[in-house]
Amino acid sequence: MSTNSVTQNMCAAWEAKQTNRYQIPAGPEEYHDMLLKAEKTFADYIGTRFCLGVNSGGSAIKLILEHLRMRDDVDINIVYTNCFTFNAVPSAIVNAGMRPILVECTRGLIIDLEDLETKFKKFGGKILLLSYMRGMIPDVDKVKALCEQYEVLLVEDAAHAYGIEYKGRKIGSFGIASAMSTQSNKLINTGEGGFICTNDEDLMARSIIRAGSYEMYWKRHGDMTPRESVVMKYIYTTPNASCRMSNVQGAMALAQFEDIKERIEQLNFIHASLSNTLGDAAEVIKQEDFVTTPVYDSIQVRVEGLNKDQSHRLAANIRKHFKFALFATETNARYFKTWKFIENIEKLEFPKTNESLKNVFDMRISHSNTKEDIFMISEIILQAITQVKEN
């Protein structure tokens, strides 16, 4: 990614006197409506009709769920989601006034379809918030078939997964809507931020109003604007949550689409290099073959044969050099036992998830990592594994 391109776009938004998306821009037209241009680019990239920028991926999920909760065919106040995900996902469900029903994960860190069907039958809910945690993709065709069988609406949490292709089709285009995150360390980085992608005109209309559009500002959404008759259903009855994305963040996002393909290729190259080096000492968890284009912006390794003390020591030793996290620990917000805002979470049991996360470690990858960085990272991890097993 060109730092110059990001800086130029941010300065352009400032020069246009349009830091807020609804301000009247000044100066050259190429400086105008950077967020709207980013939304159009994102929609085209994923393959949806609409896209809306908001202040976080969590807000994107919340707005989607709030709208679906209003539908006549969603008469049960629960949402299924992965037991293994980041705490912002179940938090968004609770913030939308709904109840999370957690579903087990497999050793591949994806949703367990057998447990999903069991819970569809048991609870009768009508929304699945499918989280592609760390960009790991299940068999989406099978997920969709289950959703159709049990009349469940599919929402994609694609915070870690946009850019990935399942059988040649972009993740984020399979459900009624998808939520993206552009927080730091994501493929598109705006510091904080998120996007909603959807083909549902009603969902887009309500989300525009809910995010903070009032009076006639909804008309400033250009090609992303729903029909006026649809907007009028929501404009006077939807409270303003003030969670818009700023035009400056939109400018940052827009610049990063310029070389997104090259950055994906670099991330995947780094992941493959680390996998080749670490493969004899640890199991590197990878995508299934139906993922035709992965985006490995992180790496997850499973180190078999460690007891609890050894796994904690391994993580602590490597963290002296760079961030290296153990998933199944109560200091990690990705571990379900830390989600104590969910009623009775202490009493819920997820044996398959506990076993699947046992001795699994997580590390982010940057497209800017050099060959020297890759060698250094590999050597530190390999030496730490050897030392902890010998002691």
Secondary structure as GFF3:
##gff-version 3
##sequence-region A 1 391
A	DSSP	alpha_helix	3	15	.	.	.	ID=ss1
A	DSSP	three_ten_helix	29	31	.	.	.	ID=ss2
A	DSSP	alpha_helix	34	46	.	.	.	ID=ss3
A	DSSP	beta_strand	50	54	.	.	.	ID=ss4
A	DSSP	alpha_helix	57	69	.	.	.	ID=ss5
A	DSSP	beta_strand	78	82	.	.	.	ID=ss6
A	DSSP	alpha_helix	88	95	.	.	.	ID=ss7
A	DSSP	beta_strand	99	103	.	.	.	ID=ss8
A	DSSP	alpha_helix	113	123	.	.	.	ID=ss9
A	DSSP	beta_strand	127	131	.	.	.	ID=ss10
A	DSSP	three_ten_helix	133	135	.	.	.	ID=ss11
A	DSSP	alpha_helix	140	149	.	.	.	ID=ss12
A	DSSP	beta_strand	153	157	.	.	.	ID=ss13
A	DSSP	beta_strand	165	166	.	.	.	ID=ss14
A	DSSP	beta_strand	169	170	.	.	.	ID=ss15
A	DSSP	beta_strand	177	181	.	.	.	ID=ss16
A	DSSP	beta_strand	194	198	.	.	.	ID=ss17
A	DSSP	alpha_helix	201	212	.	.	.	ID=ss18
A	DSSP	three_ten_helix	217	224	.	.	.	ID=ss19
A	DSSP	alpha_helix	228	231	.	.	.	ID=ss20
A	DSSP	alpha_helix	247	255	.	.	.	ID=ss21
A	DSSP	alpha_helix	260	278	.	.	.	ID=ss22
A	DSSP	beta_strand	283	284	.	.	.	ID=ss23
A	DSSP	beta_strand	291	293	.	.	.	ID=ss24
A	DSSP	beta_strand	298	302	.	.	.	ID=ss25
A	DSSP	alpha_helix	308	319	.	.	.	ID=ss26
A	DSSP	beta_strand	325	326	.	.	.	ID=ss27
A	DSSP	three_ten_helix	336	338	.	.	.	ID=ss28
A	DSSP	three_ten_helix	345	347	.	.	.	ID=ss29
A	DSSP	alpha_helix	351	357	.	.	.	ID=ss30
A	DSSP	beta_strand	360	364	.	.	.	ID=ss31
A	DSSP	alpha_helix	371	390	.	.	.	ID=ss32
###
